[in-house]
Amino acid sequence: MPSPPTNPQTAVYIGRFEPLHEAHLHTMLSALERHARLTVLPGSANLARSMKNPWTAPERARMIRAALHGEGVDLRRVRLRPLPDEFDMTLWQSQVRERVGTPNAVLVGYGKDASSSYLHWFPEWQVEPGPVTPGLSATDLRAAYFEERLLEQLPAAVRGFLENFRQTRTFRRLQAEHFAVLARRQALKQQASPPVLQEVRFLHVSGGQVWLNRRRDPVGKGLWELPGHLLAAGDLQDVAAARASGRIFDHPSRSLVWPTAAQVVQEPGGGTPIPLQLALGRPHGFFEDHHVILRRMLFL
């Protein structure tokens, strides 16, 4: 059981925790040994379930609390603040600072790859490397889970949650999505040169309604999307002007299958009218970053 230290600083740990594994838990326990409080920010909290983000922010918070409780942690020392993904560094930094709420903080974590570059985006905070567990990856654990292979290095509380979740229809839908994504990635990798994918999406808002499609594809099945289609190479015109006007969305993490740049055109392009306020109020009902696109294009 980590005993409360005399250090009054708040440790901040940012991650998706999809799922929480033993390295995540060790980092939290190590932070609590050195700092009075720990703020955990489970990311991508505004995105729909997918094979990349299978569990909601409340579900992940439940797993985190249960795992810490199992280690004897006084949960009054821990705050969990869901963190949305804006696919924009400046907006995301602002969201992090708002949730932490103090300049007297220490970022904990370890720089495993490019996804850890955020550790250097907050110059007002110290950075404290967490313990490293080589070879342990949430990406690999998710693959093992959906492929029904042996799961290792998970806290007992997390293992129990995942076993229960495996019995649900949601698991079966996400499992089908996992295999569909793998098959499409493999097909793209077999091309002579890695493709650069581009798409056009149509945003049509009129009379308090927005036109959306309901996906039938195994990837994102049942979710709303802005109508659109992939473009042939070279069809995305005037990229610089489109990006300057905010009509290009090309964050490398926005797409599930393959990095894809989307040009958003504000004109009719098919779909079914949905009340705009209903759509805006249901971010978890949208495919990939389409709810973020909708808000950004409407300046919300």
C-alpha angles and dihedrals in degrees: 000000000000109000118220108265125215092242105108095200124115118238114216122204119187123191145117094244091203084184119357106238134185095272090055090048093048090052091053093047091047091051091050090053090059105030135051095229139021125209114195118196112197103203135217087038093152097053128099121250112278139156085270095046105025098161131058122239092254090051092050091047089053091052092048094050092046092049093048091046088053088058092052096254118161098237091206085078092058128076123189116201117178112230122208123219112238097175086228123098097214095048091045092051089052091052091050094050091048093053095045092047099191138078089213097081139121122214113220126196139085133264101243096155144325090308088070095058089104088079087079098045096085108063092175091064131069119240118224117188114229127217114289123228106189117220097015112123132166088212090059092044092053090051091050090048096052091042089050094237126146114294116216138177096031126133112252093246091054093047090053092049092049093049090054092045089053089068094061132096087235090063091052092050092050091045090056089048091051093056092043091053092048092051093050094046090051091051091051092048091054092062117106092253129013106270125237104222122208130176140182121225124193121220113195118172121172137149093004093307136105124206113235140164126226109227119237095177116108087242104076094354113189096011127122119249138177108257113258149111143226117276128226116248111287096016094109100093130202095002095177093054092045092050092048090053092050094248096118120080110186109146106153092233098050097091128063100207107032137346104278131179115218124205110201117212119193100222138089114291106160131275135115125288113254124181105264096222090051091052093046090051094055109060091156090061093067132092118245110319098337094117089052089050091050093051094043094049090049090047093240 
